[in-house]
Amino acid sequence: MPDNRPLRDDLQATLDARRDLGPDYEAALVESFVERLDATIAARVRAELNHHGHAPHGKRNPGAPMIPIVLGSLGIGVPLTAIAAGTAGAAGLMMTWLALIVINVAAAVAVMRRS
């Protein structure tokens, strides 16, 4: 199991900074955290792929392009849920997950069209 302490510390620092700086800096703080989270997820995916080896080119899974999108959405969804629920309540929570659903559906449609 990977050590999540650095990520939790980043989230806590982001929430503390938001509390100290106020809502004017919220978008920049969220964007900064999402970039760090995305880099962490990408590193974990690369490490997992290196550990298990890549799929052979002839037998690629048609759904494989969706894996990073789904993992990224879940990874980003958790902290965004906490931030949205804490700052905007139920409306922010609904908007966050609606946006994640739309992104995943659009990505799935794009993958299906390429296949």
C-alpha positions in Angstrom: 0.0 0.0 0.0 1.5 3.4 -1.0 2.3 6.0 1.6 -0.5 8.6 1.4 0.9 10.9 4.0 2.5 13.4 1.6 -0.8 13.7 -0.3 -2.8 14.1 2.9 -0.3 16.7 4.0 -0.7 18.5 0.7 -4.5 18.5 1.0 -4.3 19.7 4.6 -1.9 22.5 3.5 -4.3 23.5 0.7 -7.3 23.6 3.1 -5.3 25.6 5.6 -4.1 28.0 2.9 -7.7 28.4 1.7 -8.8 29.2 5.3 -6.0 31.7 5.7 -6.2 33.4 2.2 -10.0 33.3 1.8 -12.2 32.3 -1.2 -10.4 34.7 -3.6 -7.6 32.2 -3.9 -9.7 29.0 -3.9 -9.5 28.3 -7.6 -5.7 28.7 -7.7 -5.3 26.5 -4.6 -7.5 23.8 -6.0 -5.7 23.9 -9.3 -2.4 23.6 -7.6 -3.5 20.6 -5.5 -5.1 18.9 -8.5 -1.8 19.2 -10.4 0.1 17.6 -7.5 -2.5 14.9 -7.2 -2.4 14.3 -11.0 1.4 13.9 -10.8 1.1 11.5 -7.9 -1.5 9.4 -9.7 0.6 9.4 -12.9 3.7 8.3 -11.0 1.7 5.5 -9.3 0.3 4.3 -12.7 3.7 4.3 -14.3 5.2 2.4 -11.4 2.4 -0.2 -11.6 2.8 -0.5 -15.3 6.6 -1.0 -14.9 6.0 -3.5 -12.2 3.6 -5.6 -14.2 5.0 -4.9 -17.7 3.1 -3.4 -20.6 0.3 -5.3 -22.4 1.5 -6.9 -25.7 0.8 -4.6 -28.7 -1.3 -7.2 -30.5 -3.7 -7.9 -27.6 -4.5 -4.5 -26.4 -7.6 -4.0 -24.3 -9.9 -1.6 -26.1 -10.9 -0.1 -22.8 -7.3 0.5 -21.7 -7.3 4.2 -22.6 -10.1 4.7 -20.1 -8.1 3.4 -17.1 -6.0 6.6 -16.5 -9.1 8.7 -16.9 -11.1 6.6 -14.5 -8.3 6.4 -12.0 -7.6 10.1 -12.3 -11.3 11.0 -11.8 -11.5 8.9 -8.7 -8.2 10.3 -7.4 -9.3 13.9 -8.1 -12.9 13.2 -7.0 -12.1 12.4 -3.4 -10.3 15.7 -2.5 -12.6 17.8 -4.7 -15.6 16.2 -2.8 -14.1 17.3 0.5 -13.3 20.8 -0.8 -16.7 21.3 -2.6 -18.7 19.9 0.3 -16.8 22.1 2.8 -17.1 25.3 0.9 -20.2 25.1 -1.2 -22.3 22.4 0.5 -24.5 20.0 -1.3 -24.7 22.2 -4.4 -20.9 22.2 -4.8 -20.8 18.4 -4.2 -23.4 17.8 -6.9 -21.6 20.1 -9.4 -18.3 18.4 -8.7 -19.5 14.9 -9.3 -21.7 15.9 -12.3 -18.6 17.4 -13.9 -16.6 14.2 -13.2 -19.4 12.1 -14.7 -19.6 14.3 -17.8 -15.9 14.0 -18.3 -15.9 10.2 -18.0 -18.9 9.8 -20.4 -17.3 12.1 -22.9 -14.0 10.2 -22.7 -15.8 6.8 -23.1 -17.6 8.1 -26.2 -14.4 9.3 -27.7 -12.7 6.0 -27.0 -15.6 4.1 -28.5 -15.5 6.2 -31.7 -11.8 5.5 -32.1 -12.3 1.7 -31.8 
